[in-house]
Amino acid sequence: MSCHFLPRLWTLMSLSNSPRKWQAVSNRQNWQRTLTRPPASSSPRAAAAMPNSVLWAVDLFGKVYTLSTAGQYWELCRDSPLEFKRVSATTQCCWGIACDNQVYVFVCASDVPIRRREEAYENQRWNPVGGFCEKFLPSDRWQWSDVSGLQHRPLDGVALPSRHWEWESDWYVDENFGGEPTEKGGWTYAIDFPATYTRDKKWNSCVRRRRWIRYRRYKSRDTWAKIPSKEDPKQLPDPFNDLSVGGWEITDEPVGRLSVWAVSLQGKVWYREDVSHPNPEGSSWSLVDTPGEAVQISCGPHDLLWVTLWEGQALVREGINRNSPKGSSWSIVEPPASENGIVHVSVGVGVVWAITKDRKVWFRRGVNSHNPCGTSWIEMVGDMMMVNVGLNDQVWGIGCEDRAVYFRQGVTQSELSGKTWKAIVASRESDRSHSGSSSSLLSAGCFFGDEVRGSGESCAPSDTDASLEADRPGPDQPVPAESVDGPRNPRDSLASGTGRTPELAVEVAGLATQTPGPEPRPGAASTPAELPWTNIDLKEPKRAPSHSAASFPETTGLSSLGLLPLGLEEPYGADDHPLWAWVSGGGCAVEAHAVLKWFTVQSGLSPPVQTLSLSIMPAQTAAWRKQIFQQLTERTKRELEHFRHYEQAVEQSVWVKTGALQWWCDWKPHKWVDVRVALEQFTGLDGARDSILFIYYVVHEEKKYIHVFLNEVTVLVPVLNETKHSFALYTSERTRQRWPVHLAAATEQDMNDWLALLNLSCCESRRVHGRPSPQAIWSITCKGDIFVSEPSPDLEASEHMLPCDQMFWRQMGGHLRVVEANGRGVVWGIGYDHTAWVYTGGYGGGCFQGLASSTSNIYTQSDVKCVYIYENQRWNPVTGYSSRGLPTDRYMWSDASGLHECTKAGTKPPSLQWTWVSDWSVDFSVPGGTDQEGWQYASDFPASYHGYKTMKDFVRRRCWARKCKLVTSGPWLEVAPIALGDVSIIPESPSTDRSGHSIALWAVSDKGDVLCRLGVSELNPAGSSWLHVGTDQPFTSVSIGACHQVWAVARDGSAFYRGSVSPAQPAGDCWYHIPSPPKQRLKQVSVGQTSVYALDENGNLWYRQGVTPSYPQGSSWEHVSNNVCRVSVGPLDQVWIIANKVPGSHSLSRGTVCHRTGVQPRQPKGQGWDYGIGGGWDHISVRANATRALRSRSQETATGWSGEPGLPSTPSRAAGAPHEARGPVCC
Amino acid sequence: MTDDKDVLRDVWFGRIPTCFTLYQDEITEREAEPYYLLLPRVSYLTLVTDKVKKHFQKVMRQEDISEIWFEYEGTPLKWHYPIGLLFDLLASSSALPWNITVHFKSFPEKDLLHCPSKDAIEAHFMSCVKEADALKHKSQVINEMQKKDHKQLWMGLQNDRFDQFWAINRKLMEYPAEENGFRYIPFRIYQTTTERPFIQKLFRPVAADGQLHTLGDLLKEVCPSAVAPEDGEKKNQVMIHGIEPMLETPLQWLSEHLSYPDNFLHISIIPQPTD
């Protein structure tokens, strides 16, 4: 209780300037500092340079380019001093085979580092003389070991796996033990090795151990990192000839797992083991036996893997699944015609495209997971060198005649073969600006070693420019001898071709030839004879009928560089069109609705396409627009000001819209009844509009009606389900009853028309329009619909608080799971698919079109979520587990409860807005774990399930998931590329100085990384980049309070406080571990001005007691309420929650917005709950609302600062007693 | 004002204070008082002057009443031009209220169309809307609409109901996402100085190079005399809805926001007033 007499407000200064004092305090308070480390990854880097969706391609000269889905130009891949012959891309990385025959991986840069933990255990045994020490019994383990104790693991013996990794910090002791802070240096005790360890030392604790941890970080991002060669020096070299990356949809364990397959020149197939996001290089190559000689390979995102054989057939891998990503056996598919064998295949999720020797394009019919071989070939239009299937089974190809990249238009889930080939005519960046300089040649020469360095940016682009010039040699250009002798490398020829720096060219060539290494080098690859793979490539033209265009050299095979002929001086084409050799769409997400700008030539030097950016659309600030706004205002003044007494030419009249709807009737049995509805809209003398909605119905042959004044409506909620287009209309009376007027329309269009009209009428009668104020309260329903309410000053008044069932909510377009706002108009959201979105300042979208929507700032938004059903089985002695249950059993296919039948075929997407985007697949990530096939076992239905079978288990179930997608629109722009799990923006209290500092925003990524956003401001609400904040385990929730107090919750359910966060040090310095309430795992935390509230997994709401400026981490958790799903604490320390069940006169209401009453400066826990809108609300953020009636604010400030007891307006209750939770409790 | 939607409201609710006086030669039984009215800029004279007609008919003999027509400073006012256009073109430099003379005799057959009933106005209005949509969407949008939608457009205009009108009209203002605007911009350029009633040509909102055409581009193309040379003195005002948008204003935006209800941009070129 004593802390209640401490001032509840503190200044920023006291927090940011006294980290040392804290340390002292925390020690005295027996406080564990679990982790101290220099701020991890504190170098802010530029905003994610990699747009999250690009097409990769290689031109005939081996230069790698990318084309963004939002862009119009091919951009040269930075840092590619090497030429490539193959690339295979995913969204996160790109694998390639360079012309030195080595495999490289290009991991795209991100604000979140790739870090892996190394750990080692220090073991000690107690003896009576020295206490715990390193003296062991002879049978004991190593003093330094792995977790099992069997492996010797000295700290200095742990090495980095490759030179692409670096250590993040030195070794340190882990003091967190299962969510609990340990004492005395992280030691855990046991009776003997090996045993169960505990935190506490007991009388019989004879041994102890502690864990040391150290992080290593992958450093070679945004650069080509060489994968160590597989070559065995004792054998003949067998370099890789083709490579394909895929398999990311097979399983997500470990995160970002990939299948990387390669084919060597000798026709062998190799698989790269252990490639995943945290291990981008993989570990080793393993050989996969094939029945024939492979020449080319393609691995789809899911379980398709096809290989082209030398003999012209295709090999299809069978048995690829989660447990066996390498698959088990091969099947052979014959080519469409025996005389023209298959020379190239490319596979997607459910498609296979192929090219035959005669360059015809083929589509394989009937391919799916169950039948990876498909049924038959269909010939497609066009002659292609190669095709590549990318994300969403979209297809690209390279034309035979013109070597242009073609995009297959019209590929949809229902029409996988698409409609037409359309040439991508985007030009290269470098075609626009020829800024090559001779000095770049020198630096290019520096990169001829086998080491790929990270600083190639300066030379790479100009390098290409020069090589392009070499494409078009003028008649007057001297052709030095070098270019004839060794023109394999375009760089050589460019050096000579430009004719400016012949000395340099000699130098470069000389450098290359003088340093022959064990591996072929790009510069040294001058003689075809030295390169066995060239022979194969040179056979290509023989196999292909020589009908290629005369403008092409005859030897254009499937790979680019290896067969560039001597005749580089030949006119490849006098025009600027790039000639392509390879394309990979594995990282390129083209949505069906997307508008690509690839197909029109951009003129001259016009700037590249404006990528959508939030920093104030230029059109809105344009002078012409301002002038029109201003002139219209002036015109109205000029023409109306002195004439308002004139009569209006047209009298305003009543306007009535009528229609037929269905109504969920008020009487029992409840059912849908047909009703006529009429909306009467009339205009008052003051010009204000008001409306009444009449609902006419017939009961017992008697005509009756109900009516609703639209100025009393508090919210209109769309209630979409599988069959009905319906919406609920609430007034405050009906909110209290938990019984809205529920109406259904015949069609979606009809419902949208009514919703839009009724919403407009409600808003007009309340004079609410335009964008929400910066103080607005945001909330989200369980359907992902977004609502916003303008707070009245009475809402947080200390007396006569506005009942929250009277709040008016209006809908915003878009679909989100989480929304967070702050008082300066910055609003962020997170979708169900974890995409981060930032509010653009518009309004409307979705079903609100026309007047209810702003003209600009509305964008397409999509979201993806999973639908889950369960397969249930019972064991019987005869057949084992089978789908034959007991008569009393649940459905064999059901929902999670088992009460409703849900079959694979019969389950529909949640509403008509959603469409399926995947097939059913087993979900292995269910709580409790599963066996290899996804089954969970239990003794009987319904019970708690576990992931292994025991003797007592007679039933089992497994979860099937299917993804569905929704496309809508709203005032939201994506904040790419990092997916988020939680976000929090600093609330701005009335006393905060608003000027200057950027707005603090913290987030947790979907993978559990803690992130701090830099550069967020009113003008740039999306901010600029992420700063990664290192943690020892994944986190789930984060919240920042008004004074930069950052609290977070880790996956183990414990809380953490981040020390020393301030505007000057936005990421703070270290984490302080705060144990969770006894036997509870926390899941969410929310920090207001000073109050800290946390929520556990069982729905208990906890208040952090004893938080003071000098002791910001507080002393204990105090129970406030149960039955809580979500909490939001605002800048006035107001507490709002989503309650699980709230009673009403008609029904219980799940997901109800509740407002804590009686929250006073000296009574921050408040007294009770006031119930607001409910029936399916999921999320609320009140963190933007710092509006309070003036009177009460001064009162608060007075008590807050003086520390004297104020005049409590209500009798104060004993704080700290859990039974005080008169919360929304029921049942 | 922060959003473009507010422009639509301002345009719709534009009013011209007008003083109607009966022509001096009309025979009356007693003296006719002038009649004052706020005329909606976007409407048509004969659609909103029922009150004026009644007012003056009260003082006239029944047999002297024939079709009403209006005149300003000797120029008969075409009822089939929107009111705002008539005012901008003829009277924008004069003082308010706008003094309109009311006639019941000597209908100027060669200058004006007859307006026997509201149906004539509706027919004219709808034909303009259809013509505009032919230019914008090859008539696709207007043809897809139902009869009741067409009626709602007209009733919205007639009853001065902004919401009712725009609930339908917004569909006429949409264009495919992959385009940057309409096919052609429906516009008419009026000049008092020429005999020709107005200029109307095919003009696209987006140039071949993808740049948005501006108001200035349009004028340079179809009415170069209206634009002052770079360094020359400004001789003309380019006026829409009583304002002079900058020549840099994108034409597509103008078409979406400053069109009259008939979906045309009615642009007045008037000599710069000399002070």
Boltz contact constraints between the chains, C-beta under 6 A:
constraints:
  - contact:
      token1: [A, 595]
      token2: [B, 177]
      max_distance: 6.0
  - contact:
      token1: [A, 595]
      token2: [B, 178]
      max_distance: 6.0
  - contact:
      token1: [A, 603]
      token2: [B, 209]
      max_distance: 6.0
  - contact:
      token1: [A, 624]
      token2: [B, 246]
      max_distance: 6.0
  - contact:
      token1: [A, 624]
      token2: [B, 248]
      max_distance: 6.0
  - contact:
      token1: [A, 624]
      token2: [B, 249]
      max_distance: 6.0
  - contact:
      token1: [A, 627]
      token2: [B, 246]
      max_distance: 6.0
  - contact:
      token1: [A, 628]
      token2: [B, 245]
      max_distance: 6.0
  - contact:
      token1: [A, 629]
      token2: [B, 1]
      max_distance: 6.0
  - contact:
      token1: [A, 631]
      token2: [B, 243]
      max_distance: 6.0
  - contact:
      token1: [A, 632]
      token2: [B, 10]
      max_distance: 6.0
  - contact:
      token1: [A, 632]
      token2: [B, 243]
      max_distance: 6.0
  - contact:
      token1: [A, 635]
      token2: [B, 242]
      max_distance: 6.0
  - contact:
      token1: [A, 635]
      token2: [B, 243]
      max_distance: 6.0
  - contact:
      token1: [A, 639]
      token2: [B, 16]
      max_distance: 6.0
  - contact:
      token1: [A, 640]
      token2: [B, 15]
      max_distance: 6.0
  - contact:
      token1: [A, 643]
      token2: [B, 17]
      max_distance: 6.0
  - contact:
      token1: [A, 646]
      token2: [B, 17]
      max_distance: 6.0
  - contact:
      token1: [A, 646]
      token2: [B, 36]
      max_distance: 6.0
  - contact:
      token1: [A, 646]
      token2: [B, 38]
      max_distance: 6.0
  - contact:
      token1: [A, 647]
      token2: [B, 37]
      max_distance: 6.0
  - contact:
      token1: [A, 648]
      token2: [B, 38]
      max_distance: 6.0
  - contact:
      token1: [A, 649]
      token2: [B, 37]
      max_distance: 6.0
  - contact:
      token1: [A, 649]
      token2: [B, 39]
      max_distance: 6.0
  - contact:
      token1: [A, 649]
      token2: [B, 48]
      max_distance: 6.0
  - contact:
      token1: [A, 650]
      token2: [B, 48]
      max_distance: 6.0
  - contact:
      token1: [A, 650]
      token2: [B, 160]
      max_distance: 6.0
  - contact:
      token1: [A, 653]
      token2: [B, 159]
      max_distance: 6.0
  - contact:
      token1: [A, 655]
      token2: [B, 161]
      max_distance: 6.0
  - contact:
      token1: [A, 655]
      token2: [B, 164]
      max_distance: 6.0
  - contact:
      token1: [A, 850]
      token2: [B, 166]
      max_distance: 6.0
  - contact:
      token1: [A, 850]
      token2: [B, 170]
      max_distance: 6.0
  - contact:
      token1: [A, 851]
      token2: [B, 166]
      max_distance: 6.0
  - contact:
      token1: [A, 854]
      token2: [B, 3]
      max_distance: 6.0
  - contact:
      token1: [A, 855]
      token2: [B, 4]
      max_distance: 6.0
